[in-house]
Amino acid sequence: PSKSPMASPVFFIKKKDGSLHLVQDYLVLNVMTVKNRYSLPLISELVNNL
């Protein structure tokens, strides 16, 4: 197991047919993620500004 604060736990869930499905829990990682304050401009806006 990773000790990094930027890691997210991985585990398997059994599907109805008995096979395993890999699942990753990003909840804690999403809370720590810094949100982008400046969105990228639309290509159409950039072209219109030329």
C-alpha positions as CSV (number, residue, x, y, z in Angstrom):
1,P,0.0,0.0,0.0
2,S,1.1,3.5,-0.8
3,K,1.7,6.0,2.0
4,S,1.5,9.0,-0.4
5,P,-1.3,11.5,0.4
6,M,-2.0,11.6,-3.4
7,A,-2.9,7.9,-3.5
8,S,-6.4,6.5,-3.7
9,P,-7.5,3.1,-2.5
10,V,-8.2,0.3,-5.0
11,F,-10.3,-2.7,-4.3
12,F,-12.4,-5.3,-6.1
13,I,-16.2,-5.7,-6.2
14,K,-17.8,-9.0,-7.1
15,K,-20.2,-8.7,-10.0
16,K,-23.4,-10.6,-10.4
17,D,-21.7,-13.2,-12.7
18,G,-19.0,-13.8,-10.1
19,S,-16.2,-12.0,-11.9
20,L,-14.3,-9.2,-10.2
21,H,-14.6,-5.5,-11.1
22,L,-11.7,-3.1,-10.2
23,V,-12.8,0.0,-8.4
24,Q,-10.8,3.0,-7.3
25,D,-12.1,5.5,-4.6
26,Y,-11.1,9.0,-5.6
27,L,-13.2,10.8,-2.8
28,V,-10.2,11.9,-0.6
29,L,-8.1,12.7,-3.7
30,N,-10.9,14.9,-5.1
31,V,-11.2,16.8,-1.9
32,M,-7.4,17.6,-2.0
33,T,-7.4,18.6,-5.6
34,V,-6.9,22.3,-6.3
35,K,-9.7,23.6,-8.6
36,N,-8.7,25.4,-11.8
37,R,-9.7,29.0,-11.3
38,Y,-9.2,30.0,-14.9
39,S,-11.0,28.0,-17.6
40,L,-9.5,27.7,-21.0
41,P,-11.1,29.9,-23.7
42,L,-13.3,28.4,-26.4
43,I,-11.6,27.9,-29.7
44,S,-14.4,29.8,-31.5
45,E,-13.6,32.8,-29.2
46,L,-9.9,32.6,-30.0
47,V,-10.6,32.5,-33.7
48,N,-12.9,35.5,-33.5
49,N,-10.2,37.5,-31.8
50,L,-7.8,37.0,-34.6
